[in-house]
């Protein structure tokens, strides 16, 4: 993850941006944003870039919330079965892989569609949350998650500390978290599950700050004059932060959520 290193690694950094977001195309001033709502905010500086990222993230969260509400009704009506939910989880994984691999070659519109398709599918898989937990605990956990996410994002934006070197640690932490979760599926330990949730919250708060800093460094080091690349950074950034928030929310819900039983 050294493409954000400022010590003479401009070529490697440029290679990363080219592979992830595609080659240089029309500039922002040569092509208008076809989206009439979010495109009303011109991307001219770092703050406007972050505004767009958070708007797209908020829209995706809203889509997931509506999808989860509909999914809960479908489950209660026995329309959405357990087998279908497993199929949706598999579909989620496929969408993440396709989005990550195909993003450089995707059009901006295709990237947006893929992002919101994922938000819809993820909302359906999260519909069980609305069935298991009380509405009040879901709401309070959402507010707490938003506050924690906001503080982590703010720290990532204002800190002078370079978080680049933390990337490999975060990746190893994610793998460790997955392995621990699989182990706990067999041992079914309540205390171990709480430890996993606490570690997961701290891990994703760190990843949130890391993702924010990556977006900030793109604006500072690459500039915002390439339309297509900047729009892909916006969607990629919104997608990353969306995943960070969802993971913080779910792990915090396991700690402080009240079930309907």
Helices and strands as residue ranges (DSSP letters): G 2-4, H 10-21, G 38-40, H 46-76, H 82-102, G 103-105, H 108-125, H 127-132, H 135-158, G 164-166, H 167-187, H 190-222, H 227-256
